[in-house]
């Protein structure tokens, strides 16, 4: 029974005072996954430069989301965190914990259940190849190729994959 009392005491003294941060960690995790699957998609990145660059610096965008609650939080977050800059860094730290925690959880699930969770490396290449009828390949990810103009081709035997051609159609360049 004493163990339960110690655990409850730990929660009340150490975790509960940080309820804004814990809430923000869960909120940013849900928001991040929604943004990644609904807003920062490959198809929208082909149309809008803002979304293209948002995909490139996605973890930084999530960290910067901590600025808003830091500026808008009315009181102190924790007894020693009361100025705006302290609150901003507090919530940016919560965003970082959210990103790190979700990636650790995803890797654990992937390893424990031997799942093939598709990563989204979003390798961007620019090139012109014969098989693409002169169209420029914008992104290659897994077995999906997005061509300029929004055309998407999928499949392992995709003739549109031209891995590392330059923008002028010069020789293919190996990865460095």
Beta strands, then each sheet from edge to edge (+ up, - down):
strand 1: 123-128
strand 2: 136-141
strand 3: 144-147
strand 4: 152-154
sheet 1: 1+ 2- 3+ 4-
end
